[in-house]
Each structure stands twice: as structure tokens, then as C-alpha cells.
Amino acid sequence: METFELSDEVALNKLNEELLDGRHSPESLMHLFDILQIENAREHVISLYYKLFCQKRDENHGKPLTREQVNEVIELANALADVKIAAQHGSSEDTLKALSNPCLQLPVDSKNVNLYYSSLSSKYKNSPEDFILEREDLAQIVVSFKNFSADDRNVFELNQALATNNNDTIEIVLKSICGHVYAEENIEYYIRKLKDESPKDANQVMRSINDVNSQVAKAFKDSDELILLNQSMLTGDSSGARLHLTNVISSNETKELRRELMHRYIHRLLREGAQRKRPESEVPTWYRHDFPIGSVWTETINHRKSTTKMTPEATQMLSMNEIKEILEEENQLFDQHYKSNEESVKKSQQALRKFLEHRRKKHLAHLERQRQLAASKIQTSYRKYRHNKDTNSLKSSSAPSLSLVRKFVGVLREGDRGADELEIEEAKSRVTQLLHSNWQMDESLRELDEKIALLIRNRVNLEDVIAHKDKIADAAEKDHLRLGSTRKKDKERMENLEQLFFHLQTEPTHLANVVESHSSNSKKQPDASLIKDVLSPIFGYLTEKREQYLFARLLTELLMRDVEKMSPSDTSLPSSSVFFISQVFESLADSIDGNENQTISNELKSFLEEEGKMIVFNLNPDEVYKSMYNDDKVTIDTAMNDEKVKETVNSSIEFLAKWSEKFSAAMLKPDSIPPFLLYLCASLYDMLRLQLPATPSHDIRKLTSEFAYDVYYSHLLTNEKTLSKLAVGNKVPETAKHKLESVVQFVGFAVCNKGYGNDKWYLTSLNKQIKNIHEEFKNKVASKMFDCNLNEIYEMDEFTFYNPSNKPKLCLMQKHVAAVLKYLKNNAKVISKEGGSRIRNLLDSCKAPDCEGDRTIVLRLHPTAESPTTTQSNEAFARAKKFVVDLLLSECKGTTVPELLATKATDNSEKLHDEKYNQEKMPNIAAKQAATEKALQELESSGKVTKSDNYQAVVTDIANDIRLVTRRRRERLEQKRRLAETQRKLCNERDELKKRLTLYEEYLDTCLQNLGRTNKKSIRPTEGKTAAKVKKERKSSESNQKYTGSAEKLTKKGILMDIAGYATPKSMSKLNVEISSTGKKGVYSIALIDGKENFKNVTLDFQDLLRADYSEEDRLVVGETVSLNVPNAIEFFNKKFHNI
């Protein structure tokens, strides 16, 4: 151990001596390294070792090197040598690994690996064999790339690749920098361009690439023109040659071209073309065109493009340079010709100047006319500019001047507005009449259909059916009802009605109370009657956007009351409001839905065409098995093992899956959700988010989509009117209804995400459709809600649905108003529990207007006045405003309201005033000025206006009316359009009803004809015992008949079910029943006799029995006392009284 330490120390001293002397030899250093047992020493790095040893000794201020310092130098030198080896013989990854050596302590970034590799490779390229970069050099290189961006790295790599002709790297880098601009076929042109420019940044590279692309595109364009020019030359087409030569020369800005020598150029080129041999066959050849950075080739027939050399070349065609030479030769020939004929040329030029002077004067005259026209246009544009400026000032100014208002006051003339309002009023009245008559006719046709069904089963007389038909036909011709007039004594009643209907529309809590009370009381009329007879008239039958918006607010109020009762554990909405809203959509579908859903109609039509091809539709294997084999004790597994049953069930599953997906896709089309439903869904979503903040959003979307399906979409497929229109012969088969009901039920399960479990394993294949339909409904209904704003759906909110200057009108039938009032008065305590509330006072004071006949009345809705003083003040303000407008329209002078009232009127103003406002109370302008001043004084005393600001409040209000004119006109046009569309739909519906009536008439006419033929046969005289017997039976049947029997006997026969007050058999045994015919045909009297006393008399119409039988009812209660068994009672009366 001591010997080893001594040798180590001797070797270090020897090394320090050599460093001190400045002399060394590789052999001595390697020998010293062996003594020091330094195994990683490299002979080819000896010079670097020595250099670094000297630097380390200098750092030690001449002190000898220690063993650790020697090892440190060796490791550093080896690391530097590794960097050189990696740069010369390795890859970029090897270089990164070498630079990352801890000995070097370099801030290496892996993103710059290619930059390091390229820079070091260039440094070591052509360097001496023993040259090695030191650590400071490497650090300088690494640091130089530290702040390089991605584009800087790309540009550096591009320049390195250009220098080394590495085309693959060039292509990769250009794609990274230029992206979609890069064109692979132009790579050679890019390289030439970039080598010449040596780009410094990515922007320069992009400019160069774009420049190359432009040059290549231009070269191909010039090539096409040159080909066409050559083809024109070869065919002798002078006009084509002129056109294409002009295009080529103008594109290249050739200095050889002189426009005045164009005819000489064309002549020369055509001669050149004639001298060249045209190709004998149409063999494709390639035309070469040279441009500054290369050449392009274009196929001469189909004009295909190529950037690489193509053969065979079109040698018979002139190149661009050859054409330029020809032009230059023609220029020289012309110059020589000009010099030899200079005198004659001067004379020609003099004549030409004279012609040009005449032409110039003519052109100047034309320019003068153009200037005048331009001046006129400028004046018009200036006036338009001034008008737009004034319009913007009027719109933006909070206190517009009277002078500004005067410029626009003409739009406040009453002519167009009055005509529009009259037209709207008449249209609303007509819509009301059509709605009433259509509903009445549809109901009558339903009753006629039932009577005909009874007629077919011999349950009703033909005369009764024909009489009912004639009644409908008469009503169908009397659908034009007159507009009711209001007498002076009715004005107060009308005022109260207008206020009542306004507050019922705009304050949804009142009617919401009625609906809630109605839903909780099952004894009241059906929901459909409440909707159709009460709510629909109050909201104007939903024929206009305003009424639809207010009705939607009512339903939203009902939803909010139910939602407020929900708790976080609830998984579904309360059924009361959902059921009521569903009935609203079902009863008022035409008014709410707007246009027919054409997509669903098309799918329904296809469904009705296809469903008949499927004979058996049944998803229950046991029922299918029973129908096939008459075995009702079979299990599901056994049934599904039967091939026929399995085939039937599987085909039914496929049918259900196919049409459920089709119909759900049609329901979710972008335009399939009406605004009314969208408003309700969006409101419900917001309510649920507020009421159930902890509930996940997907659950709330699920509830909303379930609501949309339950109240609206589920009715689309089962709408009787739509199905009748699409079905063949307007008759929908019962099988189609059954299948549609199955589809509706299945889609409802899917919307609720209810699938099939193990108990119905044979239907689990439908779970895929259930999941898809559920997600589609949930997401698409939600997306509609997310994209909408509640105030934008109807373009109004609770503050903008009422305009005092244009009161909304409600056209109603007088009897409908009376019916609504009666219902509301009966439910006054439900509407408002407070006896002295405004709505209760209005209800108590309202009476139906006196109108003769069945007419319509017009209600101009408005709220109640806050107080009499407020009413008077508002009336004075409106009167003053109207008078100021009248004075402005009469062109009275004045820049402020006081000046307008103080200035004496001119004759022209008086004339205009007389033409427009010829009134006895104000025969002239002075009288109107005095009335205006009086009204303004009243307003000033109440504090509404002040003279100090020149009555600015009046002027501002007039400006507001002007601002709203365009909007009001647009609203009136939209109102007329909607009413016309509603009227068109109602007329079409009426035509369809008349067609139905025509079909019934044809059927009844056929019945009459058949009856006539039967009667002709029966009137032949007959003799003998048979004839006498028939006459006797007829006479007997026509006379009054009577039946008397005990109640107990009739009960045992099943005719009599029970009698009120006689519950025991013992009491029934004492009661006799006497049934006798009355003077009216088909009407019978039933007398209940207890002993000798007549206990009860009731009347039975045989038609009631027949209707009950048609409706498949087993029991009929007569006079709230006698209960009859319907089938047995019909049989009894036919036998005892009808001889059947």
C-alpha cells in the first residue's frame, strides 16, 4: 500500500514538472496515466489533456495538480471528445446524449437537438483531426439556441439542409412552416429560390414559398395562353391569336409590344404558323415554358400540368422567347418603314389629330353630362345622408328638439295605420267566426257519424239521421256572422269586460287558481271543456303571438307551482300540471303547433303504407302461441322455442325498433319544436335548476325531455286529423292504430330510459334503441333550450307585451263571452279569495253585453286606471300631444312648443288644417293652439310637464311614437300575415268538413234510393190472409202499447238492474212497473207503482239505449231512479213494442 501511494505521488510530481517545463510527449503522459491507474485515458485526446492540465494549473495559481483534479480533467476531455465523435459519426440523438454529460454542465434542451447536431457537424466538417471544441465553445453553441422558437429552429434546420442538399429534411421543414401553402410538386422550385435567398426567418420562408407558388401558377397560365396562341397561329385564327397574344403580353409586361403595331404582329405570327407543319394526328405533346426559376410542361390537348420534364415535346410551337424575337423584328421593320415614308406619315398624323380633337370635344361633352348626373347623385346621397343622420339623432337623443321631430312627424298620419287596424279587426272577427263554426260543424259531424253507425245496426230511424244532416248542411252555409255593434249604454259594460280580460291574461295567478281547483275536483267538467270553452276564448283562441305568449305564461305558472312542491328525492314531475298541459296541446294543437310537421307526416304516410304488409304484430309469445295452437297454459320459454312464434315475435321487434327510431328522428328535426313548447321547456329547465340545485344536469335534461314528450310529441303520431288525411279512404285501420300506440308507448319508455329486464328477456334486444332514443331526446331538447333566450322566443317579455297606443283587440262570440263570465262568476272565490280585490270587483261589475243574435264583439283590452286623477292627467297628456302633432302636420312655424303656440298661422297652414282636421269645436288653428295651451297648463299644474324646458316631455313622447312607427308597422304586417295564415288553415279545415258532409250525404242518398226501390215493391196490393195479418200488425204497432209487470220479474230476466230506494228483494216484490208508449215516436213512459200509489214516473228515449249500446255501456240510468241492463232492455223493447 505504501509503495502504491509513493508511485502515485511520484507520477503527480512528474506530471507537474512537465506542465511547468511546457514540454510533453504522448508516451510520457500515457505512462503517467498508467502509473496513476487511469483506465479511461485516450491516446488521441492527449493534446487536449495537456491543454486542460495547463489551464487547471493556471487556475491553481501554479500549485501542483491533485489526483482529483487530474481525474476531473480526464473526464472533461473525454466528454468533449465524445461530443466530437457523436457530431462526426453519430446521430442527433447521440449528440444530445454527449452534450448531456454532467461533466460539461451545459443547459441542453432536447427540442434543439437537431440544431446542436447541425451546428457541431458544420464546425467539425473539414477541421484538423486533433481539433476538439472546448466546453466554452459548446456552451456558446448551446446558449445561442436557448431562446430559439419553433420557427427559428425550423429555419435553421432548413438552411442546414439547403447547404447539405438534404431534400428530405427540406420537405419536412417546409411542411411544418408553410402547412397548406406547401405544394409537393414545387419542391425543386422552392429549393432554388431558398438557396438564392438564404432565409432568415419563417416569414421570409413563407413569402418565398408564396412567391414560388404564384410564379408557378402564372407560368402555367402563360403556358395555356401560349398553347392557345400557337394553335390559333397553326389554324389561321387571327381573332384568337390577337386575344391570346394580348393576354400573354399584358401578363408579362413585355417591352417589345407596341399596341399600335398589333396588326403587324398578328400578320407575322399567322405567317409563321402557316410555315410550320401541323401534326397529322392528335397525339398529346407537351409544351415547355421557361420562367425565372425553372420550366413547366403543359399537355397541348387536355392542358394537363407537370413540373417535371415530359415527352414528347411540342417542337412545332413557338416559345415565349421566340415570340419576343418576332415582335422585336417587327418593331425594327416598322421603324425602318417609318423613316423611309416620314412625309406621308406626317400628313396622316395631321388628319388623325383633327379626328382626335373632334373626338375629344365629343368626349368632353359626354363628361359634362356625366358630371351633372354625378352631381345629382351626390345631392341625393347627401339628402339621404342627412336623413340618416337625423334618424340616428332621433333614435339616440334623450331630448330631441321640435325641429328634429318636425322632419319625421309625417309618419304619424293615421291613414295606413287605421286601414291596417280595420283589416286586422275584420280578420280577427272572421277567424273567430270560422273557429266557432268549424268546432260546431265538427261536433255535429261526429254526432252524425254516431247516428249513421246506429242506423247501420237498425238502432235509429233514417228520417232522424237525414234531419240531422240537413241541419248541419244549413249551418255550413251560414258561417258568415255579423260584427256586433255596441250601444252607448253598453260602453261601461264593455269597459269592465276589457279590463277583466286584460288582467286575466296578464296576471296568470287568477286562472292558475281555477285550473288547480278544477284538477282537484273530479266532479267538474272535463279538462278539454275548460280549455276549449273558457281558457281559449280568454286568450283569443291563441291566433296571435301575444296571446300565445301570455297563455304560455299561465302554463308556466302551473308548472312552477308543481315544481316548488318537489324535493331532491323526486324522480318525476307532478302529474297534475303535466296532464293538464298535455290536454292543452291535444285540444288546441292547430293553434299552438302552427304549421303541420311535414317530416312526421311523411313518416306516418310511409308507416300506413307499410304496416298493412305485416299481418301479425304481437310482442307477447304466449299470446301468439295461444292464437296459433289454442293453448293458454304455455310458458314464455316454451312459446319462444316454437319457430313460428319466434319468427312472429322477432318480426314484431324489428318492426317496432325500425319505426320507433324513424319517428323519434322525425320528432327531433331542428324545426320540429314549436315556440310554445320551447318556451315551456326552457322555463321548466330554469325552474328545476333553481328548485333542485344539487340534482345533476343530465337528470334535469331527462325530466325536461320527458315533459316535452308527454305533453307534445306523444300526440303527434296519434292525431286523428293527421291520420285521417294520410290514410287511404280517410279510414285508419285498427291494426295501424294499435301499432302506432305501441310505438308511442315504446318511445315513451325510451325517453324515460326504461328498458327490458330478465322477466322479458326476449325483448332485451330493444334496449339498444331505448338507449339511443333516450340520449337523442335528452341532448337535442336540451340543446334547443341552451340556444334560446326566453325573451327572444316570442320577442316580448312581461314589460313589452302591452302598448297603450295600440290596445290589443279580442274578437269573441257573444255567447262565448257570456259562457266565460258565467264560469268565472261561479268560481269567483277560487280566482281570488280576497273579496275586495281588483279582479273580484271587476267580476262583480261585469255583465255580458247586449247583442242581438249570434254576433262577435270586439274588446280593446287595457288595464284599470290607478286613480281618476291619473286618468284625467293621462287623457290631458294624450290630447296635448295629439294637438301638437296636428299643428306640426299643418306646417305651423316654431322651433319650440311655446313658439308653435304663439306664432300666427299662415293661409297655407289654415288650408292644410281645414283639409285634415275639419272639426266644429276647433274651426281654425288659433282654437287648437288655445286648446293645446290649456291642456299643457293642466299638465304643468300636475307636475307632468314644465314650461321652463319648452314642454320637452311632450316632444320626447312624440319622438318615441315616431321611433316605434316602423316597429308597429312591422308588427301589424306580421299580425296580418299570421291571421291570414290562420284563416287559410281554417278555410281548408272547413272544406275538409264539407267534404265529409258530402260523403255522408252521398251515403244517405243511396239509402233513400234503396228505400224507394223497396217501397215500390211493397205498395203493390196484396190479398188474402197474409195481407190482412200484415195490416193488423202494422195497425197494432202504430197504436199506443203498454206493458205491465212486477219489478221482481224484470229483475230476474236481467232487464231491470236496480231501483233507487228498493234495495231488498222483498221491497222489489211489492213494486209493479208499467211501460207505455207516448205520442212521440221511440219515447216511453215508465211508471213505478207501489201498491196502488204511483211512486215515480220517468221517461225513456229508446235512442239513449241505442247510444249506450253503441258506446259499449252495460248500464243506463233513467231519471236517476231506474237502472236498466242495456242489451237486455233493447231486446225487451224490440220484442214487446217493435215486433222484432
Secondary structure in CASP SS format (residue, H / E / C, confidence):
PFRMAT SS
TARGET T0000
AUTHOR 0000-0000-0000
METHOD secondary structure of the structure
MODEL  1
M C 1.00
E H 1.00
T H 1.00
F H 1.00
E H 1.00
L H 1.00
S H 1.00
D H 1.00
E H 1.00
V H 1.00
A H 1.00
L H 1.00
N H 1.00
K H 1.00
L H 1.00
N H 1.00
E H 1.00
E H 1.00
L H 1.00
L H 1.00
D H 1.00
G C 1.00
R C 1.00
H C 1.00
S C 1.00
P H 1.00
E H 1.00
S H 1.00
L H 1.00
M H 1.00
H H 1.00
L H 1.00
F H 1.00
D H 1.00
I H 1.00
L C 1.00
Q C 1.00
I C 1.00
E C 1.00
N C 1.00
A C 1.00
R C 1.00
E H 1.00
H H 1.00
V H 1.00
I H 1.00
S H 1.00
L H 1.00
Y H 1.00
Y H 1.00
K H 1.00
L H 1.00
F H 1.00
C H 1.00
Q H 1.00
K H 1.00
R H 1.00
D H 1.00
E H 1.00
N C 1.00
H C 1.00
G C 1.00
K C 1.00
P C 1.00
L C 1.00
T C 1.00
R H 1.00
E H 1.00
Q H 1.00
V H 1.00
N H 1.00
E H 1.00
V H 1.00
I H 1.00
E H 1.00
L H 1.00
A H 1.00
N H 1.00
A H 1.00
L H 1.00
A H 1.00
D H 1.00
V H 1.00
K H 1.00
I H 1.00
A H 1.00
A H 1.00
Q H 1.00
H H 1.00
G C 1.00
S C 1.00
S H 1.00
E H 1.00
D H 1.00
T H 1.00
L H 1.00
K H 1.00
A H 1.00
L H 1.00
S C 1.00
N C 1.00
P C 1.00
C C 1.00
L C 1.00
Q C 1.00
L C 1.00
P C 1.00
V C 1.00
D C 1.00
S H 1.00
K H 1.00
N H 1.00
V H 1.00
N H 1.00
L H 1.00
Y H 1.00
Y H 1.00
S H 1.00
S H 1.00
L H 1.00
S H 1.00
S H 1.00
K H 1.00
Y H 1.00
K C 1.00
N C 1.00
S C 1.00
P C 1.00
E C 1.00
D C 1.00
F C 1.00
I C 1.00
L C 1.00
E C 1.00
R H 1.00
E H 1.00
D H 1.00
L H 1.00
A H 1.00
Q H 1.00
I H 1.00
V H 1.00
V H 1.00
S H 1.00
F C 1.00
K C 1.00
N C 1.00
F C 1.00
S C 1.00
A H 1.00
D H 1.00
D H 1.00
R H 1.00
N H 1.00
V H 1.00
F H 1.00
E H 1.00
L H 1.00
N H 1.00
Q H 1.00
A H 1.00
L H 1.00
A H 1.00
T H 1.00
N C 1.00
N C 1.00
N H 1.00
D H 1.00
T H 1.00
I H 1.00
E H 1.00
I H 1.00
V H 1.00
L H 1.00
K H 1.00
S H 1.00
I H 1.00
C H 1.00
G H 1.00
H H 1.00
V H 1.00
Y C 1.00
A C 1.00
E H 1.00
E H 1.00
N H 1.00
I H 1.00
E H 1.00
Y H 1.00
Y H 1.00
I H 1.00
R H 1.00
K H 1.00
L H 1.00
K H 1.00
D H 1.00
E H 1.00
S C 1.00
P C 1.00
K C 1.00
D C 1.00
A H 1.00
N H 1.00
Q H 1.00
V H 1.00
M H 1.00
R H 1.00
S H 1.00
I H 1.00
N H 1.00
D H 1.00
V H 1.00
N H 1.00
S H 1.00
Q H 1.00
V H 1.00
A H 1.00
K H 1.00
A H 1.00
F H 1.00
K H 1.00
D H 1.00
S H 1.00
D H 1.00
E H 1.00
L H 1.00
I H 1.00
L H 1.00
L H 1.00
N H 1.00
Q H 1.00
S H 1.00
M H 1.00
L H 1.00
T H 1.00
G C 1.00
D C 1.00
S H 1.00
S H 1.00
G H 1.00
A H 1.00
R H 1.00
L H 1.00
H H 1.00
L H 1.00
T H 1.00
N H 1.00
V H 1.00
I H 1.00
S H 1.00
S H 1.00
N H 1.00
E C 1.00
T C 1.00
K C 1.00
E C 1.00
L C 1.00
R C 1.00
R H 1.00
E H 1.00
L H 1.00
M H 1.00
H H 1.00
R H 1.00
Y H 1.00
I H 1.00
H H 1.00
R H 1.00
L H 1.00
L H 1.00
R H 1.00
E H 1.00
G H 1.00
A H 1.00
Q H 1.00
R C 1.00
K C 1.00
R C 1.00
P C 1.00
E C 1.00
S C 1.00
E C 1.00
V C 1.00
P C 1.00
T C 1.00
W E 1.00
Y E 1.00
R E 1.00
H E 1.00
D E 1.00
F E 1.00
P C 1.00
I C 1.00
G E 1.00
S E 1.00
V E 1.00
W E 1.00
T E 1.00
E E 1.00
T C 1.00
I C 1.00
N C 1.00
H C 1.00
R C 1.00
K E 1.00
S E 1.00
T C 1.00
T C 1.00
K C 1.00
M C 1.00
T C 1.00
P C 1.00
E E 1.00
A C 1.00
T C 1.00
Q C 1.00
M C 1.00
L C 1.00
S C 1.00
M H 1.00
N H 1.00
E H 1.00
I H 1.00
K H 1.00
E H 1.00
I H 1.00
L H 1.00
E H 1.00
E H 1.00
E H 1.00
N H 1.00
Q H 1.00
L H 1.00
F H 1.00
D H 1.00
Q H 1.00
H H 1.00
Y H 1.00
K H 1.00
S H 1.00
N C 1.00
E H 1.00
E H 1.00
S H 1.00
V H 1.00
K H 1.00
K H 1.00
S H 1.00
Q H 1.00
Q H 1.00
A H 1.00
L H 1.00
R H 1.00
K H 1.00
F H 1.00
L H 1.00
E H 1.00
H H 1.00
R H 1.00
R H 1.00
K H 1.00
K H 1.00
H H 1.00
L H 1.00
A H 1.00
H H 1.00
L H 1.00
E H 1.00
R H 1.00
Q H 1.00
R H 1.00
Q H 1.00
L H 1.00
A H 1.00
A H 1.00
S H 1.00
K H 1.00
I H 1.00
Q H 1.00
T H 1.00
S H 1.00
Y H 1.00
R H 1.00
K H 1.00
Y H 1.00
R H 1.00
H H 1.00
N H 1.00
K H 1.00
D H 1.00
T H 1.00
N H 1.00
S H 1.00
L H 1.00
K H 1.00
S H 1.00
S C 1.00
S C 1.00
A C 1.00
P C 1.00
S C 1.00
L H 1.00
S H 1.00
L H 1.00
V H 1.00
R H 1.00
K H 1.00
F H 1.00
V H 1.00
G H 1.00
V H 1.00
L H 1.00
R C 1.00
E C 1.00
G H 1.00
D H 1.00
R H 1.00
G H 1.00
A H 1.00
D H 1.00
E H 1.00
L H 1.00
E H 1.00
I H 1.00
E H 1.00
E H 1.00
A H 1.00
K H 1.00
S H 1.00
R H 1.00
V H 1.00
T H 1.00
Q H 1.00
L H 1.00
L H 1.00
H H 1.00
S H 1.00
N H 1.00
W H 1.00
Q H 1.00
M H 1.00
D H 1.00
E H 1.00
S H 1.00
L H 1.00
R H 1.00
E H 1.00
L H 1.00
D H 1.00
E H 1.00
K H 1.00
I H 1.00
A H 1.00
L H 1.00
L H 1.00
I H 1.00
R C 1.00
N C 1.00
R C 1.00
V C 1.00
N C 1.00
L H 1.00
E H 1.00
D H 1.00
V H 1.00
I H 1.00
A H 1.00
H H 1.00
K H 1.00
D H 1.00
K H 1.00
I H 1.00
A H 1.00
D H 1.00
A H 1.00
A H 1.00
E C 1.00
K C 1.00
D C 1.00
H C 1.00
L C 1.00
R C 1.00
L E 1.00
G C 1.00
S C 1.00
T C 1.00
R C 1.00
K H 1.00
K H 1.00
D H 1.00
K H 1.00
E H 1.00
R H 1.00
M H 1.00
E H 1.00
N H 1.00
L H 1.00
E H 1.00
Q H 1.00
L H 1.00
F H 1.00
F H 1.00
H H 1.00
L H 1.00
Q H 1.00
T H 1.00
E C 1.00
P H 1.00
T H 1.00
H H 1.00
L H 1.00
A H 1.00
N H 1.00
V H 1.00
V H 1.00
E H 1.00
S H 1.00
H H 1.00
S H 1.00
S H 1.00
N C 1.00
S C 1.00
K C 1.00
K C 1.00
Q C 1.00
P C 1.00
D H 1.00
A H 1.00
S H 1.00
L H 1.00
I H 1.00
K H 1.00
D H 1.00
V H 1.00
L H 1.00
S H 1.00
P H 1.00
I H 1.00
F C 1.00
G H 1.00
Y H 1.00
L H 1.00
T C 1.00
E C 1.00
K H 1.00
R H 1.00
E H 1.00
Q H 1.00
Y H 1.00
L H 1.00
F H 1.00
A H 1.00
R H 1.00
L H 1.00
L H 1.00
T H 1.00
E H 1.00
L H 1.00
L H 1.00
M H 1.00
R H 1.00
D H 1.00
V H 1.00
E H 1.00
K C 1.00
M C 1.00
S C 1.00
P C 1.00
S C 1.00
D C 1.00
T C 1.00
S C 1.00
L C 1.00
P C 1.00
S H 1.00
S H 1.00
S H 1.00
V H 1.00
F H 1.00
F H 1.00
I H 1.00
S H 1.00
Q H 1.00
V H 1.00
F H 1.00
E H 1.00
S H 1.00
L C 1.00
A H 1.00
D H 1.00
S H 1.00
I H 1.00
D H 1.00
G C 1.00
N C 1.00
E C 1.00
N C 1.00
Q H 1.00
T H 1.00
I H 1.00
S H 1.00
N H 1.00
E H 1.00
L H 1.00
K H 1.00
S H 1.00
F H 1.00
L H 1.00
E H 1.00
E H 1.00
E H 1.00
G C 1.00
K C 1.00
M C 1.00
I C 1.00
V C 1.00
F C 1.00
N C 1.00
L C 1.00
N C 1.00
P H 1.00
D H 1.00
E H 1.00
V H 1.00
Y H 1.00
K H 1.00
S H 1.00
M H 1.00
Y H 1.00
N C 1.00
D C 1.00
D C 1.00
K C 1.00
V C 1.00
T C 1.00
I H 1.00
D H 1.00
T H 1.00
A H 1.00
M H 1.00
N H 1.00
D C 1.00
E H 1.00
K H 1.00
V H 1.00
K H 1.00
E H 1.00
T H 1.00
V H 1.00
N H 1.00
S H 1.00
S H 1.00
I H 1.00
E H 1.00
F H 1.00
L H 1.00
A H 1.00
K H 1.00
W H 1.00
S H 1.00
E H 1.00
K H 1.00
F H 1.00
S H 1.00
A H 1.00
A H 1.00
M H 1.00
L C 1.00
K C 1.00
P C 1.00
D C 1.00
S C 1.00
I C 1.00
P C 1.00
P H 1.00
F H 1.00
L H 1.00
L H 1.00
Y H 1.00
L H 1.00
C H 1.00
A H 1.00
S H 1.00
L H 1.00
Y H 1.00
D H 1.00
M H 1.00
L H 1.00
R H 1.00
L H 1.00
Q H 1.00
L C 1.00
P C 1.00
A C 1.00
T C 1.00
P C 1.00
S H 1.00
H H 1.00
D H 1.00
I H 1.00
R H 1.00
K H 1.00
L H 1.00
T H 1.00
S H 1.00
E H 1.00
F H 1.00
A H 1.00
Y H 1.00
D H 1.00
V H 1.00
Y H 1.00
Y H 1.00
S H 1.00
H H 1.00
L H 1.00
L C 1.00
T C 1.00
N C 1.00
E H 1.00
K H 1.00
T H 1.00
L H 1.00
S H 1.00
K H 1.00
L H 1.00
A C 1.00
V H 1.00
G H 1.00
N H 1.00
K C 1.00
V C 1.00
P C 1.00
E H 1.00
T H 1.00
A H 1.00
K H 1.00
H H 1.00
K H 1.00
L H 1.00
E H 1.00
S H 1.00
V H 1.00
V H 1.00
Q H 1.00
F H 1.00
V H 1.00
G H 1.00
F H 1.00
A H 1.00
V H 1.00
C C 1.00
N C 1.00
K C 1.00
G C 1.00
Y C 1.00
G C 1.00
N H 1.00
D H 1.00
K H 1.00
W H 1.00
Y H 1.00
L H 1.00
T H 1.00
S H 1.00
L H 1.00
N H 1.00
K H 1.00
Q H 1.00
I H 1.00
K H 1.00
N H 1.00
I H 1.00
H H 1.00
E H 1.00
E H 1.00
F H 1.00
K H 1.00
N H 1.00
K H 1.00
V H 1.00
A H 1.00
S H 1.00
K H 1.00
M H 1.00
F H 1.00
D C 1.00
C C 1.00
N C 1.00
L H 1.00
N H 1.00
E H 1.00
I H 1.00
Y C 1.00
E C 1.00
M C 1.00
D C 1.00
E C 1.00
F C 1.00
T C 1.00
F C 1.00
Y C 1.00
N C 1.00
P C 1.00
S C 1.00
N C 1.00
K C 1.00
P C 1.00
K E 1.00
L E 1.00
C E 1.00
L E 1.00
M E 1.00
Q H 1.00
K H 1.00
H H 1.00
V H 1.00
A H 1.00
A H 1.00
V H 1.00
L H 1.00
K H 1.00
Y H 1.00
L H 1.00
K H 1.00
N H 1.00
N C 1.00
A H 1.00
K H 1.00
V H 1.00
I H 1.00
S C 1.00
K C 1.00
E C 1.00
G C 1.00
G C 1.00
S C 1.00
R H 1.00
I H 1.00
R H 1.00
N H 1.00
L H 1.00
L H 1.00
D H 1.00
S H 1.00
C C 1.00
K C 1.00
A C 1.00
P C 1.00
D C 1.00
C C 1.00
E C 1.00
G C 1.00
D C 1.00
R C 1.00
T E 1.00
I E 1.00
V E 1.00
L E 1.00
R E 1.00
L C 1.00
H C 1.00
P C 1.00
T C 1.00
A C 1.00
E C 1.00
S C 1.00
P H 1.00
T H 1.00
T H 1.00
T H 1.00
Q H 1.00
S H 1.00
N H 1.00
E H 1.00
A H 1.00
F H 1.00
A H 1.00
R H 1.00
A H 1.00
K H 1.00
K H 1.00
F H 1.00
V H 1.00
V H 1.00
D H 1.00
L H 1.00
L H 1.00
L H 1.00
S C 1.00
E C 1.00
C C 1.00
K C 1.00
G C 1.00
T C 1.00
T C 1.00
V H 1.00
P H 1.00
E H 1.00
L H 1.00
L H 1.00
A H 1.00
T C 1.00
K C 1.00
A C 1.00
T C 1.00
D H 1.00
N H 1.00
S H 1.00
E H 1.00
K H 1.00
L H 1.00
H H 1.00
D H 1.00
E H 1.00
K H 1.00
Y C 1.00
N C 1.00
Q C 1.00
E C 1.00
K C 1.00
M C 1.00
P C 1.00
N C 1.00
I H 1.00
A H 1.00
A H 1.00
K H 1.00
Q H 1.00
A H 1.00
A H 1.00
T H 1.00
E H 1.00
K H 1.00
A H 1.00
L H 1.00
Q H 1.00
E H 1.00
L H 1.00
E H 1.00
S H 1.00
S H 1.00
G C 1.00
K C 1.00
V C 1.00
T C 1.00
K H 1.00
S H 1.00
D H 1.00
N C 1.00
Y C 1.00
Q H 1.00
A H 1.00
V H 1.00
V H 1.00
T H 1.00
D H 1.00
I H 1.00
A H 1.00
N H 1.00
D H 1.00
I H 1.00
R H 1.00
L H 1.00
V H 1.00
T H 1.00
R H 1.00
R H 1.00
R H 1.00
R H 1.00
E H 1.00
R H 1.00
L H 1.00
E H 1.00
Q H 1.00
K H 1.00
R H 1.00
R H 1.00
L H 1.00
A H 1.00
E H 1.00
T H 1.00
Q H 1.00
R H 1.00
K H 1.00
L H 1.00
C H 1.00
N H 1.00
E H 1.00
R H 1.00
D H 1.00
E H 1.00
L H 1.00
K H 1.00
K H 1.00
R H 1.00
L H 1.00
T H 1.00
L H 1.00
Y H 1.00
E H 1.00
E H 1.00
Y H 1.00
L H 1.00
D H 1.00
T H 1.00
C H 1.00
L H 1.00
Q H 1.00
N H 1.00
L H 1.00
G H 1.00
R H 1.00
T H 1.00
N H 1.00
K H 1.00
K H 1.00
S H 1.00
I C 1.00
R C 1.00
P C 1.00
T C 1.00
E C 1.00
G C 1.00
K H 1.00
T H 1.00
A H 1.00
A H 1.00
K H 1.00
V H 1.00
K H 1.00
K H 1.00
E H 1.00
R H 1.00
K H 1.00
S H 1.00
S H 1.00
E H 1.00
S C 1.00
N C 1.00
Q C 1.00
K E 1.00
Y E 1.00
T E 1.00
G E 1.00
S E 1.00
A H 1.00
E H 1.00
K H 1.00
L H 1.00
T H 1.00
K H 1.00
K C 1.00
G C 1.00
I C 1.00
L E 1.00
M E 1.00
D E 1.00
I E 1.00
A C 1.00
G C 1.00
Y E 1.00
A C 1.00
T C 1.00
P H 1.00
K H 1.00
S H 1.00
M H 1.00
S H 1.00
K C 1.00
L E 1.00
N E 1.00
V E 1.00
E E 1.00
I E 1.00
S E 1.00
S E 1.00
T C 1.00
G C 1.00
K C 1.00
K C 1.00
G C 1.00
V E 1.00
Y E 1.00
S E 1.00
I E 1.00
A E 1.00
L E 1.00
I E 1.00
D E 1.00
G C 1.00
K C 1.00
E E 1.00
N E 1.00
F E 1.00
K E 1.00
N E 1.00
V E 1.00
T E 1.00
L E 1.00
D E 1.00
F H 1.00
Q H 1.00
D H 1.00
L H 1.00
L H 1.00
R H 1.00
A H 1.00
D H 1.00
Y H 1.00
S C 1.00
E C 1.00
E C 1.00
D C 1.00
R E 1.00
L E 1.00
V E 1.00
V E 1.00
G C 1.00
E C 1.00
T C 1.00
V E 1.00
S E 1.00
L E 1.00
N E 1.00
V H 1.00
P H 1.00
N H 1.00
A H 1.00
I H 1.00
E H 1.00
F H 1.00
F H 1.00
N H 1.00
K H 1.00
K H 1.00
F C 1.00
H C 1.00
N C 1.00
I C 1.00
END
